[in-house]
Structure formats: C-alpha cells, structure tokens
Amino acid sequence: MIFMKNPKNYIFVLIAILSSAGAFVFSKDQRIFPHKVHIDGSIECVYCHKKINESTSTTGGKEIPYRKICDDCHGGKEGFSATIRLRYHQVYQNNHQFHIKEQGLACKDCHEALYTKEAPSQEESIVKMEYCFQCHDNNTATQYCMLCHVNPTVPDDHLKGWNKLHGKKANAGQKECQKCHTSRESCLRCHRSSKNVARYHNPNYQATHRYESRISLKNCRACHSDRQCRDCHKASGVNFKSPLIQKRHPLGWTNRSSSHFHGRKAKLNLASCTTCHTQNECRYCHFWMKKGLRL
C-alpha cells in the first residue's frame, strides 16, 4: 500500500480525475486532479491507471481509476475520504496499447504538463494537438480526425446564433478554432455552398474581386487558393492560356464602328475592363502594336 507524506498539505477535492488518455474535459466548477503531486510522490501512472498499457480504447471512462484505488491512500487517517463521485465528459478515444507498446511512447511524451505544472489548465491537461501532429502528419501516421474524435461534442461557446458570429471570433483568434478545425476543408463544408456566395461577396464581386484582393488578399485566401484562381480564370476564359479567351469579349470588340467596341465600353464602365486588364496592357496594344493606335 502506498501512502503520501504529509497529505494535510494538499487539498484533494477530487471532483474530476483526468484520465491519462486525455479523453475528458471539465466543467467550469470542477477542480483539475493534481497529477504532479502524485508523480512527485513516486506514484507510477500505472498504479492508478491499472490497465492503461493494455487499453485499446478510452471510450466509456474505462481509464478513470476506481475509487478503491484512491482509498488506498485517502480512505483513512492518511488522507481524506474519497467520497465525491467521479465525473468525466467524453471527447475522444485513444489506443494506448498501440502507442505505448508498439510505438514505445512514455506517458510524459504526450502528457508533459501533468509532470511539470502544479495546476495545469484544462487545455494543458489534455494532450495538445501539436503533440499528435508530430506523428499524425498524413505521412508517418494518418490525420483522419474521426479515428480519435469518434463523437465530438459541441464546445460551450457554440451557443445559439453562433453560426452568425463565429466569423468575427475566428478573425480575432484562429488558433482557438484550429484546435478542432484543423483544415480549410472544415470551413468549406458549409461555406462552399453556392447559396452562401451572396453572403460573402457583393453582387458585382466578379468585377470587383481583383481590387478587393489587393486591399486584403488574406480575406480571399481564407477560402481560395492560388490554384483555384488559375482554374477558375482558365475555365471562364479570362486567362490568356484559355481556349475561351475570345468568348469573354463580344463580337466587334476591336471594331470602332461596333456598338461593342471596347473603347466605348471602357468609357461607360471602365471597371468591366480593369477587372482583368491593367494599364500596361492597354499601352501594349495602343502604343507598341504595328498600327500604333492611340488611346
């Protein structure tokens, strides 16, 4: 039987125990279990988490120690009585047997904060995603989220009307979002719908997006990649390598007598030209072509 020295020096209000699986989160009124105190007392992880080395799944709270294990030290004169019900909130599962036995990882490799801080925050107590990504990079190991996040719960801050406000919160602190939403694909599941385009672009965005991108390219890249720009421009004929290039201009756009003559159109709506063309492109035709046409 293991007893801790001077137990009166510590306040063990055991409302919630964090499994070494990192599979649980706490409500705001719960105190985080002081792992470091026990580690410093030379108590091995496996003393409390008896079957952790054999565990292939953390679902169902199987990694939470039985209360009688706590009573070994805290059931009599040597400590307080562990009578408070243990609670947990399932977040994700993990195959400890695979990581410990086959990959040779130690508890501290993933749960470092429990070894170094007296009272780590909730976020620090749970395994950080950057630890996972050291191996789960889609090269060494898969990045398939649902492999571990089998039944992800909705965070407390995702309240009613959250879908209308999350954009501002994301701009204020994307790192908070990226704890769960690890790729742009998470955003695009909702945002790529054609019915939502009007919510993010003005009605004339095809003519104005060039200027908007110059003002804040970051806003564009929140959804669009450079490749998407090229693919869309090529498909719609606004790329010089596109076979559709001539179709973007009406018949007669180079004919001065035509109602579709580009000079006349430019005077009526210059933005329709400058969406694709720069002033240098105008000069190229008007000053350097053989006929030396004037502006």
C-alpha distance (Angstrom), angle and dihedral (degrees) to the residues before:
residue distance angle dihedral
M1 . . .
I2 3.79 . .
F3 3.79 121.7 .
M4 3.77 126.8 -172.4
K5 3.79 119.7 -130.4
N6 3.81 118.1 -114.8
P7 3.80 96.0 -1.8
K8 3.81 90.3 177.7
N9 3.78 89.1 72.8
Y10 3.79 90.5 69.9
I11 3.76 132.3 62.0
F12 3.76 106.7 -138.8
V13 3.77 104.4 -172.5
L14 3.78 95.4 165.2
I15 3.77 103.7 -163.2
A16 3.79 94.6 138.4
I17 3.76 133.3 13.0
L18 3.73 118.5 -156.5
S19 3.74 111.7 -134.3
S20 3.78 113.7 -130.9
A21 3.79 84.1 -122.5
G22 3.79 88.8 74.4
A23 3.77 85.8 -133.7
F24 3.79 99.2 132.6
V25 3.79 140.1 67.9
F26 3.79 129.8 -158.1
S27 3.76 133.8 -127.4
K28 3.80 117.1 -122.6
D29 3.82 93.9 -100.1
Q30 3.79 94.7 54.5
R31 3.79 125.6 98.5
I32 3.78 117.8 -136.5
F33 3.77 115.8 -116.4
P34 3.85 111.2 -106.4
H35 3.78 100.4 -122.3
K36 3.81 94.6 166.4
V37 3.82 92.0 59.9
H38 3.78 90.0 56.6
I39 3.80 93.9 42.0
D40 3.81 90.4 51.5
G41 3.80 86.9 50.9
S42 3.82 88.2 62.7
I43 3.78 93.9 -108.8
E44 3.79 110.1 149.4
C45 3.80 119.1 -135.1
V46 3.80 91.1 -119.3
Y47 3.81 91.9 58.0
C48 3.80 89.6 71.9
H49 3.79 99.2 21.5
K50 3.79 93.6 51.4
K51 3.79 101.0 176.4
I52 3.78 100.2 29.4
N53 3.81 93.4 116.3
E54 3.80 90.7 55.6
S55 3.79 96.9 40.8
T56 3.79 117.2 118.4
S57 3.81 96.0 174.5
T58 3.80 135.0 26.8
T59 3.80 95.4 -159.1
G60 3.78 117.8 125.3
G61 3.81 96.1 28.2
K62 3.79 93.8 -83.7
E63 3.81 90.5 146.7
I64 3.81 93.5 60.9
P65 3.84 108.6 104.2
Y66 3.79 117.9 -113.5
R67 3.79 113.5 -106.1
K68 3.78 91.4 -119.0
I69 3.81 88.0 65.5
C70 3.81 88.5 59.4
D71 3.81 89.5 47.0
D72 3.80 89.4 62.1
C73 3.79 86.2 77.6
H74 3.77 104.8 9.6
G75 3.80 102.9 41.6
G76 3.79 100.8 85.5
K77 3.78 144.0 7.0
E78 3.78 92.6 -32.9
G79 3.78 93.3 66.1
F80 3.76 146.5 -13.4
S81 3.78 123.3 -61.6
A82 3.80 111.3 -94.6
T83 3.79 96.7 -138.9
I84 3.80 101.2 134.2
R85 3.76 114.2 106.6
L86 3.78 114.2 -110.0
R87 3.79 115.8 -126.6
Y88 3.74 133.6 -170.2
H89 3.77 138.1 178.9
Q90 3.78 116.5 -144.7
V91 3.80 114.8 -126.9
Y92 3.78 107.8 153.3
Q93 3.77 142.7 -18.4
N94 3.77 132.3 -122.1
N95 3.80 136.8 -167.8
H96 3.81 102.1 -130.7
Q97 3.78 93.7 174.7
F98 3.79 90.8 61.4
H99 3.81 95.2 45.7
I100 3.82 95.8 43.5
K101 3.80 102.9 37.4
E102 3.79 103.5 28.0
Q103 3.81 100.8 30.1
G104 3.80 96.7 34.0
L105 3.80 95.8 -130.6
A106 3.80 121.3 158.9
C107 3.80 124.1 -143.3
K108 3.80 90.9 -107.5
D109 3.80 92.1 56.9
C110 3.79 89.8 72.4
H111 3.82 104.2 17.2
E112 3.79 99.1 47.4
A113 3.82 96.0 142.3
L114 3.81 91.3 60.8
Y115 3.80 88.9 61.2
T116 3.79 98.6 45.3
K117 3.82 108.7 34.8
E118 3.80 129.3 63.3
A119 3.80 93.2 -148.4
P120 3.80 111.0 11.5
S121 3.76 117.0 -169.3
Q122 3.77 121.3 -106.5
E123 3.79 90.5 -100.3
E124 3.80 92.1 49.9
S125 3.80 92.7 48.2
I126 3.77 93.2 57.0
V127 3.78 116.8 69.1
K128 3.81 109.5 -89.5
M129 3.76 116.5 -121.8
E130 3.81 91.5 -128.2
Y131 3.80 87.9 64.7
C132 3.79 89.5 54.8
F133 3.80 92.5 46.3
Q134 3.79 91.7 57.7
C135 3.80 85.0 79.0
H136 3.79 103.8 11.6
D137 3.79 95.8 71.7
N138 3.83 96.9 125.9
N139 3.78 86.8 -103.1
T140 3.79 108.8 63.8
A141 3.81 91.3 22.7
T142 3.80 136.9 -1.0
Q143 3.80 124.0 -85.7
Y144 3.80 93.6 -153.1
C145 3.81 100.5 141.1
M146 3.79 98.3 -157.8
L147 3.79 90.9 60.3
C148 3.81 87.4 80.1
H149 3.81 103.4 10.6
V150 3.80 93.7 64.1
N151 3.79 95.7 155.7
P152 3.80 109.3 12.1
T153 3.78 113.8 -166.5
V154 3.79 126.4 -139.9
P155 3.83 111.6 -100.5
D156 3.80 118.6 -116.6
D157 3.81 92.7 -111.2
H158 3.82 93.3 58.0
L159 3.79 92.5 92.3
K160 3.80 131.0 160.5
G161 3.79 109.0 -57.4
W162 3.79 91.4 20.5
N163 3.82 91.4 129.3
K164 3.82 89.2 65.0
L165 3.80 94.4 48.6
H166 3.79 105.0 36.1
G167 3.80 93.4 88.4
K168 3.81 92.2 65.7
K169 3.79 91.4 44.5
A170 3.78 91.0 49.7
N171 3.80 91.2 52.3
A172 3.80 90.1 49.0
G173 3.79 94.1 52.0
Q174 3.79 121.2 -0.7
K175 3.80 92.5 174.4
E176 3.79 89.0 70.5
C177 3.81 90.9 55.5
Q178 3.78 93.3 43.7
K179 3.80 92.0 62.4
C180 3.81 86.1 80.3
H181 3.79 105.3 8.8
T182 3.77 100.6 60.9
S183 3.80 100.3 170.7
R184 3.79 141.6 33.7
E185 3.80 87.2 -110.4
S186 3.82 88.3 74.3
C187 3.81 89.4 62.3
L188 3.79 95.1 42.1
R189 3.81 93.5 57.8
C190 3.81 86.2 78.2
H191 3.78 104.3 16.8
R192 3.81 99.6 52.4
S193 3.82 92.6 67.4
S194 3.82 110.0 116.4
K195 3.80 91.1 -134.9
N196 3.79 88.8 63.1
V197 3.82 96.1 53.9
A198 3.81 92.9 89.9
R199 3.80 89.3 57.5
Y200 3.80 92.9 60.2
H201 3.83 102.7 30.1
N202 3.78 131.6 48.3
P203 3.83 116.1 -117.7
N204 3.81 91.1 -100.8
Y205 3.81 95.5 44.5
Q206 3.81 93.8 126.6
A207 3.79 88.7 64.1
T208 3.81 97.0 38.4
H209 3.79 105.4 35.8
R210 3.78 91.8 90.8
Y211 3.81 91.3 63.1
E212 3.78 93.1 40.4
S213 3.79 90.3 53.5
R214 3.81 90.1 54.1
I215 3.80 90.9 52.6
S216 3.80 94.9 47.6
L217 3.78 116.7 1.3
K218 3.81 87.7 170.3
N219 3.81 90.0 69.0
C220 3.81 90.8 54.7
R221 3.78 94.2 46.4
A222 3.78 90.7 53.6
C223 3.81 84.8 80.6
H224 3.80 108.4 5.6
S225 3.79 131.1 63.8
D226 3.82 126.1 -154.6
R227 3.77 88.7 -107.8
Q228 3.80 90.9 57.4
C229 3.79 89.2 54.5
R230 3.80 91.9 52.6
D231 3.80 94.6 43.6
C232 3.80 93.5 49.0
H233 3.80 94.0 45.4
K234 3.78 91.6 49.0
A235 3.80 93.9 47.4
S236 3.81 92.8 48.3
G237 3.80 94.6 45.1
V238 3.80 100.6 -113.2
N239 3.78 93.2 115.1
F240 3.82 116.9 86.4
K241 3.81 89.4 -133.2
S242 3.78 91.3 56.2
P243 3.83 119.1 106.0
L244 3.81 86.8 -141.9
I245 3.80 95.4 61.8
Q246 3.81 94.7 112.6
K247 3.79 92.1 49.5
R248 3.79 91.9 65.2
H249 3.82 89.2 68.5
P250 3.83 123.1 59.3
L251 3.79 121.3 -120.3
G252 3.76 110.9 -81.0
W253 3.79 95.7 26.9
T254 3.85 89.6 134.4
N255 3.84 94.7 40.7
R256 3.81 113.9 96.7
S257 3.81 91.7 -153.5
S258 3.80 93.7 52.9
S259 3.79 122.7 97.2
H260 3.82 85.9 -133.8
F261 3.80 93.9 56.3
H262 3.80 106.7 141.4
G263 3.81 94.3 -133.1
R264 3.79 91.0 59.4
K265 3.80 91.7 44.7
A266 3.79 90.7 49.9
K267 3.81 91.5 56.0
L268 3.80 91.2 50.4
N269 3.80 97.0 43.1
L270 3.78 115.0 4.6
A271 3.82 91.3 174.7
S272 3.79 89.9 67.2
C273 3.82 87.5 63.7
T274 3.80 101.4 36.3
T275 3.78 91.5 53.0
C276 3.80 85.9 78.9
H277 3.80 106.6 10.2
T278 3.79 131.1 63.9
Q279 3.79 126.5 -152.0
N280 3.79 89.6 -104.3
E281 3.79 89.7 60.7
C282 3.79 89.8 54.4
R283 3.79 90.4 51.4
Y284 3.80 91.5 48.4
C285 3.78 91.9 61.7
H286 3.79 100.1 32.7
F287 3.78 99.7 45.5
W288 3.77 108.6 21.6
M289 3.78 104.5 39.0
K290 3.80 117.1 97.7
K291 3.81 96.2 -101.1
G292 3.78 92.5 50.4
L293 3.79 93.9 -139.9
R294 3.78 115.3 -161.5
L295 3.78 127.0 -128.5
